[in-house]
């Protein structure tokens, strides 16, 4: 997802989305360990989305929009 879409979301929604992405990443890591992976590209996309969310949350905190 693009960072601009994350910027349109509320802080609570971003936190929920990050939590869900972390669960997905954990599930994909277990699948990879078992040899049933969805692909490395999916893991890469999820990690990048998590980083984007964290960046947007940091921007919000710096702007005082806690």
C-alpha positions as CSV (number, residue, x, y, z in Angstrom):
1,X,0.0,0.0,0.0
2,X,1.2,3.5,-0.7
3,X,2.2,5.7,2.2
4,X,-0.3,8.3,1.2
5,X,-3.1,5.9,1.9
6,X,-1.6,5.2,5.4
7,X,-1.5,9.0,6.0
8,X,-5.3,9.2,5.4
9,X,-5.9,6.6,8.2
10,X,-6.4,7.4,11.9
11,X,-3.7,6.4,14.4
12,X,-5.8,3.6,15.9
13,X,-6.4,2.2,12.4
14,X,-2.7,2.3,11.7
15,X,-1.9,0.5,14.9
16,X,-4.4,-2.2,14.0
17,X,-3.1,-2.5,10.5
18,X,0.4,-2.9,11.7
19,X,-0.6,-5.6,14.2
20,X,-2.4,-7.5,11.4
21,X,0.6,-7.2,9.1
22,X,2.9,-8.5,11.8
23,X,0.6,-11.6,12.2
24,X,0.6,-12.2,8.5
25,X,4.4,-11.9,8.4
26,X,4.7,-14.4,11.3
27,X,2.4,-16.9,9.5
28,X,4.4,-16.6,6.3
29,X,7.7,-17.1,8.1
30,X,6.3,-20.3,9.6
31,X,5.1,-21.4,6.2
32,X,8.6,-20.7,4.8
33,X,10.2,-22.8,7.5
34,X,7.9,-25.6,6.7
35,X,8.6,-25.3,3.0
36,X,5.1,-24.0,2.1
37,X,5.9,-20.4,1.5
38,X,3.8,-17.9,-0.4
39,X,6.9,-16.4,-1.7
40,X,9.7,-14.1,-0.6
41,X,8.1,-11.2,-2.5
42,X,5.1,-11.3,-0.1
43,X,7.3,-11.1,2.9
44,X,9.2,-8.2,1.4
45,X,5.9,-6.3,0.7
46,X,4.6,-6.9,4.2
47,X,7.9,-5.7,5.8
48,X,7.8,-2.6,3.7
49,X,4.2,-1.8,4.6
50,X,5.1,-2.2,8.3
51,X,7.9,0.3,7.8
52,X,5.6,2.7,6.0
53,X,3.1,2.5,8.9
54,X,5.8,3.1,11.5
55,X,7.1,6.1,9.4
56,X,3.6,7.6,9.3
57,X,3.1,7.1,13.0
58,X,6.4,8.8,13.7
59,X,5.4,11.7,11.5
60,X,2.1,12.0,13.3
61,X,3.8,12.1,16.7
62,X,6.2,14.8,15.5
63,X,3.4,16.9,14.3
64,X,1.6,16.5,17.6
65,X,-1.3,14.5,16.3
66,X,-1.0,11.8,18.9
